[in-house]
């Protein structure tokens, strides 16, 4: 959740960032991505089980690859500030999903 919040804050700051501050925001986003990408496989196994974790992780990575292809296409059709606003909105959606999912996961373990 903290990594996702860093992404939201840095993406929002990109809307007005210039010079060195722009590169600091990009650096924060890159560090946040690196911090979360290390646990993709484990998170996939935790959520979908380990029996078919290779196939499940493959599906997750295909979706990740599609987003890497489609995001620049969408951003190229928008002015730069609107592209950053779109990035903030996407990061907010993921942050909300993480915030909602964590309590659900804890309540599922208690049952």
DRENTORKOL-3810 file (N, C-alpha, C; in nm, 4 decimals):
REM DRENTORKOL-3810
@n.u->0.0837; n.v->-0.1200; n.w->0.0000; ca.u->0.0000; ca.v->0.0000; ca.w->0.0000; c.u->0.0873; c.v->0.1251; c.w->0.0000
@n.u->0.1963; n.v->0.1227; n.w->0.0763; ca.u->0.2858; ca.v->0.2385; ca.w->0.0812; c.u->0.3509; c.v->0.2623; c.w->-0.0547
@n.u->0.3928; n.v->0.1538; n.w->-0.1192; ca.u->0.4543; ca.v->0.1668; ca.w->-0.2516; c.u->0.3546; c.v->0.2271; c.w->-0.3504
@n.u->0.2306; n.v->0.1849; n.w->-0.3414; ca.u->0.1281; ca.v->0.2381; ca.w->-0.4301; c.u->0.1020; c.v->0.3861; c.w->-0.4015
@n.u->0.1037; n.v->0.4237; n.w->-0.2753; ca.u->0.0852; ca.v->0.5647; ca.w->-0.2394; c.u->0.2014; c.v->0.6508; c.w->-0.2886
@n.u->0.3237; n.v->0.5962; n.w->-0.2844; ca.u->0.4390; ca.v->0.6690; ca.w->-0.3389; c.u->0.4194; c.v->0.6916; c.w->-0.4879
@n.u->0.3689; n.v->0.5900; n.w->-0.5578; ca.u->0.3438; ca.v->0.6028; ca.w->-0.7013; c.u->0.2390; c.v->0.7102; c.w->-0.7288
@n.u->0.1322; n.v->0.7120; n.w->-0.6498; ca.u->0.0285; ca.v->0.8135; ca.w->-0.6672; c.u->0.0862; c.v->0.9535; c.w->-0.6450
@n.u->0.1608; n.v->0.9707; n.w->-0.5368; ca.u->0.2155; ca.v->1.1026; ca.w->-0.5046; c.u->0.3157; c.v->1.1487; c.w->-0.6105
@n.u->0.4051; n.v->1.0596; n.w->-0.6516; ca.u->0.5047; ca.v->1.0978; ca.w->-0.7515; c.u->0.4400; c.v->1.1243; c.w->-0.8867
@n.u->0.3396; n.v->1.0461; n.w->-0.9225; ca.u->0.2694; ca.v->1.0683; ca.w->-1.0496; c.u->0.1947; c.v->1.2012; c.w->-1.0471
@n.u->0.1336; n.v->1.2323; n.w->-0.9335; ca.u->0.0631; ca.v->1.3602; ca.w->-0.9215; c.u->0.1610; c.v->1.4769; c.w->-0.9287
@n.u->0.2780; n.v->1.4596; n.w->-0.8689; ca.u->0.3781; ca.v->1.5656; ca.w->-0.8721; c.u->0.4322; c.v->1.5880; c.w->-1.0134
@n.u->0.4290; n.v->1.4845; n.w->-1.0967; ca.u->0.4772; ca.v->1.4986; ca.w->-1.2344; c.u->0.3959; c.v->1.6001; c.w->-1.3147
@n.u->0.2723; n.v->1.6229; n.w->-1.2735; ca.u->0.1862; ca.v->1.7164; ca.w->-1.3459; c.u->0.2482; c.v->1.8561; c.w->-1.3470
@n.u->0.3125; n.v->1.8940; n.w->-1.2371; ca.u->0.3694; ca.v->2.0285; ca.w->-1.2269; c.u->0.5220; c.v->2.0278; c.w->-1.2178
@n.u->0.5827; n.v->1.9105; n.w->-1.2162; ca.u->0.7273; ca.v->1.9005; ca.w->-1.1943; c.u->0.8065; c.v->1.9515; c.w->-1.3131
@n.u->0.9196; n.v->2.0141; n.w->-1.2820; ca.u->1.0132; ca.v->2.0616; ca.w->-1.3837; c.u->1.1546; c.v->2.0385; c.w->-1.3331
@n.u->1.2469; n.v->2.0273; n.w->-1.4242; ca.u->1.3885; ca.v->2.0179; ca.w->-1.3895; c.u->1.4223; c.v->1.8955; c.w->-1.3068
@n.u->1.4998; n.v->1.9187; n.w->-1.2014; ca.u->1.5479; ca.v->1.8104; ca.w->-1.1162; c.u->1.4314; c.v->1.7412; c.w->-1.0442
@n.u->1.3312; n.v->1.8177; n.w->-1.0052; ca.u->1.2158; ca.v->1.7594; ca.w->-0.9366; c.u->1.1452; c.v->1.6566; c.w->-1.0251
@n.u->1.1421; n.v->1.6802; n.w->-1.1549; ca.u->1.0833; ca.v->1.5850; ca.w->-1.2496; c.u->1.1580; c.v->1.4521; c.w->-1.2420
@n.u->1.2909; n.v->1.4575; n.w->-1.2422; ca.u->1.3706; ca.v->1.3353; ca.w->-1.2368; c.u->1.3578; c.v->1.2648; c.w->-1.1022
@n.u->1.3401; n.v->1.3413; n.w->-0.9947; ca.u->1.3179; ca.v->1.2807; ca.w->-0.8636; c.u->1.1852; c.v->1.2054; c.w->-0.8624
@n.u->1.0834; n.v->1.2621; n.w->-0.9242; ca.u->0.9537; ca.v->1.1939; ca.w->-0.9325; c.u->0.9649; c.v->1.0644; c.w->-1.0128
@n.u->1.0356; n.v->1.0706; n.w->-1.1254; ca.u->1.0565; ca.v->0.9505; ca.w->-1.2064; c.u->1.1333; c.v->0.8463; c.w->-1.1264
@n.u->1.2331; n.v->0.8895; n.w->-1.0503; ca.u->1.3108; ca.v->0.7996; ca.w->-0.9666; c.u->1.2226; c.v->0.7318; c.w->-0.8619
@n.u->1.1348; n.v->0.8069; n.w->-0.7993; ca.u->1.0433; ca.v->0.7493; ca.w->-0.7002; c.u->0.9505; c.v->0.6462; c.w->-0.7631
@n.u->0.8995; n.v->0.6766; n.w->-0.8804; ca.u->0.8119; ca.v->0.5814; ca.w->-0.9497; c.u->0.8889; c.v->0.4550; c.w->-0.9858
@n.u->1.0129; n.v->0.4711; n.w->-1.0316; ca.u->1.0942; ca.v->0.3545; ca.w->-1.0675; c.u->1.1259; c.v->0.2687; c.w->-0.9456
@n.u->1.1590; n.v->0.3317; n.w->-0.8338; ca.u->1.1846; ca.v->0.2554; ca.w->-0.7116; c.u->1.0582; c.v->0.1840; c.w->-0.6640
@n.u->0.9443; n.v->0.2504; n.w->-0.6736; ca.u->0.8186; ca.v->0.1877; ca.w->-0.6333; c.u->0.7877; c.v->0.0678; c.w->-0.7228
@n.u->0.8120; n.v->0.0827; n.w->-0.8527; ca.u->0.7893; ca.v->-0.0296; ca.w->-0.9437; c.u->0.8818; c.v->-0.1458; c.w->-0.9101
@n.u->1.0086; n.v->-0.1165; n.w->-0.8865; ca.u->1.1039; ca.v->-0.2220; ca.w->-0.8521; c.u->1.0686; c.v->-0.2914; c.w->-0.7219
@n.u->1.0181; n.v->-0.2151; n.w->-0.6265; ca.u->0.9788; ca.v->-0.2740; ca.w->-0.4986; c.u->0.8599; c.v->-0.3670; c.w->-0.5110
@n.u->0.7686; n.v->-0.3333; n.w->-0.5991; ca.u->0.6496; ca.v->-0.4186; ca.w->-0.6140; c.u->0.6724; c.v->-0.5341; c.w->-0.7115
@n.u->0.7577; n.v->-0.5150; n.w->-0.8099; ca.u->0.7766; ca.v->-0.6213; ca.w->-0.9098; c.u->0.8463; c.v->-0.7438; c.w->-0.8520
@n.u->0.9174; n.v->-0.7263; n.w->-0.7435; ca.u->0.9851; ca.v->-0.8393; ca.w->-0.6808; c.u->0.8912; c.v->-0.9383; c.w->-0.6149
@n.u->0.7696; n.v->-0.8972; n.w->-0.5893; ca.u->0.6751; ca.v->-0.9857; ca.w->-0.5209; c.u->0.5589; c.v->-1.0305; c.w->-0.6103
@n.u->0.5663; n.v->-1.0020; n.w->-0.7403; ca.u->0.4579; ca.v->-1.0428; ca.w->-0.8303; c.u->0.4330; c.v->-1.1935; c.w->-0.8254
@n.u->0.5387; n.v->-1.2721; n.w->-0.8347; ca.u->0.5227; ca.v->-1.4179; ca.w->-0.8378; c.u->0.4648; c.v->-1.4697; c.w->-0.7068
@n.u->0.5148; n.v->-1.4193; n.w->-0.5951; ca.u->0.4643; ca.v->-1.4634; ca.w->-0.4651; c.u->0.3194; c.v->-1.4210; c.w->-0.4440
@n.u->0.2868; n.v->-1.3002; n.w->-0.4861; ca.u->0.1490; ca.v->-1.2524; ca.w->-0.4729; c.u->0.0542; c.v->-1.3347; c.w->-0.5595
@n.u->0.0986; n.v->-1.3690; n.w->-0.6794; ca.u->0.0166; ca.v->-1.4529; ca.w->-0.7672; c.u->-0.0067; c.v->-1.5891; c.w->-0.7033
@n.u->0.0975; n.v->-1.6479; n.w->-0.6475; ca.u->0.0832; ca.v->-1.7785; ca.w->-0.5819; c.u->-0.0067; c.v->-1.7694; c.w->-0.4594
@n.u->0.0044; n.v->-1.6614; n.w->-0.3817; ca.u->-0.0807; ca.v->-1.6439; ca.w->-0.2635; c.u->-0.2271; c.v->-1.6307; c.w->-0.3015
@n.u->-0.2551; n.v->-1.5615; n.w->-0.4108; ca.u->-0.3931; ca.v->-1.5349; ca.w->-0.4485; c.u->-0.4588; c.v->-1.6488; c.w->-0.5250
@n.u->-0.3810; n.v->-1.7184; n.w->-0.6070; ca.u->-0.4398; ca.v->-1.8184; ca.w->-0.6948; c.u->-0.3928; c.v->-1.9603; c.w->-0.6661
@n.u->-0.3077; n.v->-1.9779; n.w->-0.5661; ca.u->-0.2575; ca.v->-2.1109; ca.w->-0.5320; c.u->-0.1293; c.v->-2.1434; c.w->-0.6064
@n.u->-0.0615; n.v->-2.2454; n.w->-0.5570; ca.u->0.0680; ca.v->-2.2813; ca.w->-0.6155; c.u->0.0587; c.v->-2.3941; c.w->-0.7170
@n.u->-0.0550; n.v->-2.4611; n.w->-0.7255; ca.u->-0.0664; ca.v->-2.5746; ca.w->-0.8168; c.u->-0.0392; c.v->-2.5342; c.w->-0.9616
@n.u->-0.0960; n.v->-2.4247; n.w->-1.0049; ca.u->-0.0781; ca.v->-2.3772; ca.w->-1.1421; c.u->-0.0137; c.v->-2.2386; c.w->-1.1431
@n.u->0.0802; n.v->-2.2169; n.w->-1.0515; ca.u->0.1363; ca.v->-2.0822; ca.w->-1.0370; c.u->0.2112; c.v->-2.0362; c.w->-1.1618
@n.u->0.2726; n.v->-2.1273; n.w->-1.2349; ca.u->0.3426; ca.v->-2.0882; ca.w->-1.3572; c.u->0.2473; c.v->-2.0327; c.w->-1.4612
@n.u->0.1361; n.v->-2.1017; n.w->-1.4827; ca.u->0.0367; ca.v->-2.0545; ca.w->-1.5800; c.u->-0.0301; c.v->-1.9266; c.w->-1.5318
@n.u->-0.0606; n.v->-1.9210; n.w->-1.4027; ca.u->-0.1247; ca.v->-1.8008; ca.w->-1.3484; c.u->-0.0327; c.v->-1.6802; c.w->-1.3580
@n.u->0.0948; n.v->-1.7012; n.w->-1.3252; ca.u->0.1902; ca.v->-1.5910; ca.w->-1.3327; c.u->0.2094; c.v->-1.5479; c.w->-1.4774
@n.u->0.2047; n.v->-1.6429; n.w->-1.5700; ca.u->0.2129; ca.v->-1.6095; ca.w->-1.7118; c.u->0.0984; c.v->-1.5198; c.w->-1.7551
@n.u->-0.0210; n.v->-1.5497; n.w->-1.7069; ca.u->-0.1372; ca.v->-1.4654; ca.w->-1.7391; c.u->-0.1205; c.v->-1.3251; c.w->-1.6815
@n.u->-0.0698; n.v->-1.3175; n.w->-1.5599; ca.u->-0.0460; ca.v->-1.1868; ca.w->-1.4976; c.u->0.0558; c.v->-1.1081; c.w->-1.5794
@n.u->0.1606; n.v->-1.1750; n.w->-1.6259; ca.u->0.2643; ca.v->-1.1055; ca.w->-1.7031; c.u->0.2151; c.v->-1.0663; c.w->-1.8423
@n.u->0.1253; n.v->-1.1446; n.w->-1.9019; ca.u->0.0660; ca.v->-1.1054; ca.w->-2.0295; c.u->-0.0157; c.v->-0.9772; c.w->-2.0104
@n.u->-0.0930; n.v->-0.9716; n.w->-1.9027; ca.u->-0.1702; ca.v->-0.8509; ca.w->-1.8732; c.u->-0.0770; c.v->-0.7327; c.w->-1.8477
@n.u->0.0321; n.v->-0.7588; n.w->-1.7779; ca.u->0.1308; ca.v->-0.6539; ca.w->-1.7524; c.u->0.1914; c.v->-0.6042; c.w->-1.8838
@n.u->0.2233; n.v->-0.6961; n.w->-1.9727; ca.u->0.2789; ca.v->-0.6594; ca.w->-2.1030; c.u->0.1811; c.v->-0.5803; c.w->-2.1872
@n.u->0.0543; n.v->-0.6206; n.w->-2.1840; ca.u->-0.0475; ca.v->-0.5450; ca.w->-2.2579; c.u->-0.0603; c.v->-0.4026; c.w->-2.2055
@n.u->-0.0529; n.v->-0.3884; n.w->-2.0740; ca.u->-0.0604; ca.v->-0.2524; ca.w->-2.0186; c.u->0.0619; c.v->-0.1707; c.w->-2.0585
@n.u->0.1774; n.v->-0.2356; n.w->-2.0694; ca.u->0.2986; ca.v->-0.1651; ca.w->-2.1124; c.u->0.2890; c.v->-0.1218; c.w->-2.2582
@n.u->0.2131; n.v->-0.1950; n.w->-2.3376; ca.u->0.1928; ca.v->-0.1570; ca.w->-2.4774; c.u->0.0835; c.v->-0.0523; c.w->-2.4945
@n.u->-0.0250; n.v->-0.0679; n.w->-2.4204; ca.u->-0.1408; ca.v->0.0194; ca.w->-2.4395; c.u->-0.1272; c.v->0.1550; c.w->-2.3707
@n.u->-0.0569; n.v->0.1603; n.w->-2.2581; ca.u->-0.0433; ca.v->0.2870; ca.w->-2.1853; c.u->0.0254; c.v->0.3952; c.w->-2.2681
@n.u->0.1388; n.v->0.3664; n.w->-2.3333; ca.u->0.1992; ca.v->0.4716; ca.w->-2.4165; c.u->0.1115; c.v->0.5127; c.w->-2.5344
@n.u->0.0371; n.v->0.4170; n.w->-2.5888; ca.u->-0.0532; ca.v->0.4524; ca.w->-2.6982; c.u->-0.1612; c.v->0.5491; c.w->-2.6505
@n.u->-0.2165; n.v->0.5210; n.w->-2.5331; ca.u->-0.3184; ca.v->0.6096; ca.w->-2.4773; c.u->-0.2582; c.v->0.7452; c.w->-2.4425
@n.u->-0.1395; n.v->0.7433; n.w->-2.3829; ca.u->-0.0753; ca.v->0.8686; ca.w->-2.3416; c.u->-0.0361; c.v->0.9542; c.w->-2.4610
@n.u->-0.0023; n.v->0.8910; n.w->-2.5728; ca.u->0.0379; ca.v->0.9687; ca.w->-2.6909; c.u->-0.0788; c.v->1.0446; c.w->-2.7525
@n.u->-0.1991; n.v->1.0039; n.w->-2.7215; ca.u->-0.3174; ca.v->1.0709; ca.w->-2.7744; c.u->-0.3638; c.v->1.1869; c.w->-2.6867
@n.u->-0.2961; n.v->1.2062; n.w->-2.5747; ca.u->-0.3369; ca.v->1.3086; ca.w->-2.4783; c.u->-0.2272; c.v->1.4137; c.w->-2.4620
@n.u->-0.2656; n.v->1.5342; n.w->-2.4205; ca.u->-0.1617; ca.v->1.6306; ca.w->-2.3797; c.u->-0.0862; c.v->1.5756; c.w->-2.2588
@n.u->0.0379; n.v->1.6217; n.w->-2.2372; ca.u->0.1215; ca.v->1.5622; ca.w->-2.1325; c.u->0.0571; c.v->1.5703; c.w->-1.9943
@n.u->-0.0046; n.v->1.6808; n.w->-1.9591; ca.u->-0.0665; ca.v->1.6904; ca.w->-1.8262; c.u->-0.1829; c.v->1.5935; c.w->-1.8134
@n.u->-0.2593; n.v->1.5742; n.w->-1.9200; ca.u->-0.3701; ca.v->1.4787; ca.w->-1.9156; c.u->-0.3182; c.v->1.3358; c.w->-1.9050
@n.u->-0.2055; n.v->1.3072; n.w->-1.9671; ca.u->-0.1456; ca.v->1.1739; ca.w->-1.9563; c.u->-0.1023; c.v->1.1472; c.w->-1.8128
@n.u->-0.0464; n.v->1.2488; n.w->-1.7470; ca.u->-0.0073; ca.v->1.2316; ca.w->-1.6071; c.u->-0.1297; c.v->1.2165; c.w->-1.5179
@n.u->-0.2368; n.v->1.2877; n.w->-1.5491; ca.u->-0.3610; ca.v->1.2729; ca.w->-1.4723; c.u->-0.4165; c.v->1.1323; c.w->-1.4896
@n.u->-0.4095; n.v->1.0786; n.w->-1.6107; ca.u->-0.4513; ca.v->0.9404; ca.w->-1.6346; c.u->-0.3665; c.v->0.8437; c.w->-1.5519
@n.u->-0.2362; n.v->0.8673; n.w->-1.5452; ca.u->-0.1474; ca.v->0.7826; ca.w->-1.4654; c.u->-0.1838; c.v->0.7893; c.w->-1.3176
@n.u->-0.2158; n.v->0.9093; n.w->-1.2687; ca.u->-0.2563; ca.v->0.9248; ca.w->-1.1287; c.u->-0.3862; c.v->0.8486; c.w->-1.1026
@n.u->-0.4807; n.v->0.8584; n.w->-1.1943; ca.u->-0.6084; ca.v->0.7876; ca.w->-1.1785; c.u->-0.5878; c.v->0.6364; c.w->-1.1742
@n.u->-0.5034; n.v->0.5852; n.w->-1.2623; ca.u->-0.4747; ca.v->0.4407; ca.w->-1.2626; c.u->-0.4056; c.v->0.3985; c.w->-1.1333
@n.u->-0.3124; n.v->0.4804; n.w->-1.0858; ca.u->-0.2443; ca.v->0.4493; ca.w->-0.9602; c.u->-0.3406; c.v->0.4563; c.w->-0.8421
@n.u->-0.4346; n.v->0.5505; n.w->-0.8469; ca.u->-0.5360; ca.v->0.5591; ca.w->-0.7407; c.u->-0.6262; c.v->0.4369; c.w->-0.7392
@n.u->-0.6644; n.v->0.3902; n.w->-0.8571; ca.u->-0.7481; ca.v->0.2690; ca.w->-0.8648; c.u->-0.6750; c.v->0.1511; c.w->-0.8023
@n.u->-0.5467; n.v->0.1358; n.w->-0.8343; ca.u->-0.4721; ca.v->0.0242; ca.w->-0.7761; c.u->-0.4567; c.v->0.0409; c.w->-0.6252
@n.u->-0.4368; n.v->0.1629; n.w->-0.5791; ca.u->-0.4244; ca.v->0.1876; ca.w->-0.4354; c.u->-0.5544; c.v->0.1532; c.w->-0.3641
@n.u->-0.6659; n.v->0.1915; n.w->-0.4213; ca.u->-0.7960; ca.v->0.1595; ca.w->-0.3620; c.u->-0.8177; c.v->0.0084; c.w->-0.3601
@n.u->-0.7827; n.v->-0.0580; n.w->-0.4682; ca.u->-0.7963; ca.v->-0.2046; ca.w->-0.4724; c.u->-0.7104; c.v->-0.2712; c.w->-0.3657
@n.u->-0.5892; n.v->-0.2228; n.w->-0.3473; ca.u->-0.5015; ca.v->-0.2784; ca.w->-0.2441; c.u->-0.5600; c.v->-0.2533; c.w->-0.1059
@n.u->-0.6098; n.v->-0.1330; n.w->-0.0826; ca.u->-0.6661; ca.v->-0.0991; ca.w->0.0483; c.u->-0.7898; c.v->-0.1825; c.w->0.0781
@n.u->-0.8718; n.v->-0.2081; n.w->-0.0210; ca.u->-0.9919; ca.v->-0.2888; ca.w->-0.0017; c.u->-0.9564; c.v->-0.4356; c.w->0.0140
@n.u->-0.8618; n.v->-0.4834; n.w->-0.0642; ca.u->-0.8281; ca.v->-0.6249; ca.w->-0.0658; c.u->-0.7638; c.v->-0.6718; c.w->0.0631
@n.u->-0.6782; n.v->-0.5922; n.w->0.1226; ca.u->-0.6066; ca.v->-0.6344; ca.w->0.2419; c.u->-0.7009; c.v->-0.6734; c.w->0.3555
@n.u->-0.8006; n.v->-0.5925; n.w->0.3902; ca.u->-0.8948; ca.v->-0.6364; ca.w->0.4947; c.u->-0.9738; c.v->-0.7604; c.w->0.4541
@n.u->-1.0081; n.v->-0.7738; n.w->0.3259; ca.u->-1.0798; ca.v->-0.8923; ca.w->0.2818; c.u->-0.9942; c.v->-1.0171; c.w->0.2984
@n.u->-0.8657; n.v->-1.0053; n.w->0.2702; ca.u->-0.7758; ca.v->-1.1185; ca.w->0.2831; c.u->-0.7654; c.v->-1.1605; c.w->0.4297
@n.u->-0.7557; n.v->-1.0651; n.w->0.5205; ca.u->-0.7472; ca.v->-1.0973; ca.w->0.6626; c.u->-0.8747; c.v->-1.1630; c.w->0.7123
@n.u->-0.9899; n.v->-1.1164; n.w->0.6651; ca.u->-1.1156; ca.v->-1.1764; ca.w->0.7107; c.u->-1.1339; c.v->-1.3164; c.w->0.6521
@n.u->-1.0805; n.v->-1.3416; n.w->0.5344; ca.u->-1.0899; ca.v->-1.4754; ca.w->0.4752; c.u->-1.0055; c.v->-1.5754; c.w->0.5514
@n.u->-0.8931; n.v->-1.5318; n.w->0.6070; ca.u->-0.8053; ca.v->-1.6206; ca.w->0.6833; c.u->-0.8709; c.v->-1.6581; c.w->0.8150
@n.u->-0.9474; n.v->-1.5686; n.w->0.8756; ca.u->-1.0118; ca.v->-1.5952; ca.w->1.0043; c.u->-1.1215; c.v->-1.7005; c.w->0.9940
@n.u->-1.1835; n.v->-1.7134; n.w->0.8763; ca.u->-1.2972; ca.v->-1.8050; ca.w->0.8617; c.u->-1.2549; c.v->-1.9456; c.w->0.8634
END
